[in-house]
Amino acid sequence: MFGFLKRKKNRFFRDDELELITKAIRSAEKETSGEVRVFVEARCSWIDAIDRAKELFFSMKMDQTSDRNGTLVYVAMKDHQLAVFGDEGIHAKVGTEYWTQLVREMISCFSRDNYAEGIAGCVLRIGQALKTHFPYQPGSDRNELPDEVAFGK
């Protein structure tokens, strides 16, 4: 189902950095019914990063989680653009300023060339919000989306 996303080669992170991000995703989702994805590509030309994040969010069917609580962390490495987009369920709980603050925190890490750490930290913060508003429900929760980082062009 998500094969087209997995075929893209990782050109941006060392193996240990990629593992750090994947572990953050799994940790963030451990105590919540929410889902977090990370999508990284080189360029985000002729479109605003949040618009690109929305486009990817819907093309990856992240809006089909049962509680509408999926969140996408989007980064265009060469164009130095990023965005965080949350589905209507989580957005209604945390609001626009929350996403803006997460982006500010990632930019702060990125300005020190700490890309993997910035993404992982953002994912963990999202996990805390999801845990607060959508706690894990034993017996009914399942991992609805892949945990691996997705790569574009």
Secondary structure as GFF3:
##gff-version 3
##sequence-region A 1 153
A	DSSP	alpha_helix	3	6	.	.	.	ID=ss1
A	DSSP	alpha_helix	15	30	.	.	.	ID=ss2
A	DSSP	beta_strand	35	41	.	.	.	ID=ss3
A	DSSP	alpha_helix	49	59	.	.	.	ID=ss4
A	DSSP	three_ten_helix	62	64	.	.	.	ID=ss5
A	DSSP	beta_strand	70	76	.	.	.	ID=ss6
A	DSSP	beta_strand	81	86	.	.	.	ID=ss7
A	DSSP	alpha_helix	88	110	.	.	.	ID=ss8
A	DSSP	alpha_helix	115	133	.	.	.	ID=ss9
A	DSSP	beta_strand	150	151	.	.	.	ID=ss10
###
